[in-house]
Structures are given as C-alpha cells and as structure tokens.
Amino acid sequence: APRWTVSALGREAWAAPEESGTHPAAGPAADLYALGCIGWWLLTGAPPFPGTPDRQVLQHQGAARPDVRDHAEGVSELTAKTLLKCLQIDPAQRY
C-alpha cells in the first residue's frame, strides 16, 4: 500500500535500498536483502548499518558493504560471502 513506507513500518534496519527511494519497489530481491540483514543481525547482535533510522536508510543506499567477519568471530568465508551478496545495493547483483 502507498502508505506503507519504510519509515512508517519501522523497517530502516533491513529495508532494501530500492524500497526507500522516491518510487519504492518491493519484490524477491528486496526480501533477499532483508534476509541478509537479519542473518547479519543474528550473527552479530546488531544491524549491518547502525544509527538513527535516517542514517540507516542512507547507509543502505550507498555505504560500503561491511564484512560480517569484522564483527563476529567464527563466521565462515562462505557465510560472509553469502551475506555480502544478499546485501548488494543493486538488486540484480543479489541471488
């Protein structure tokens, strides 16, 4: 629904970049992005982009993608690469 914006739903911590633009777009790629953010959160105890809701949105849209291994011990390379692929800014670069 048009009134279901990222901010209105409180989804700044895991909303895909394309969901918070001027023409929000949701779909399977956005779901994969959210899954990557939630996986990150489960492994580290924090969202991949901390801060205020507005800052989180900006980071999702353009910040360098963080490596989960810098924030959680024992995470395998495969898991780190999987999360990184899920967190790509461009939906076409995700799974």
Salt bridges, closest charged atoms under 4 A:
GLU18 OE2 - ARG94 NH1 2.79
GLU19 OE1 - ARG11 NH2 3.09
ASP67 OD2 - ARG69 NH2 2.80
GLU77 OE2 - LYS81 NZ 3.01
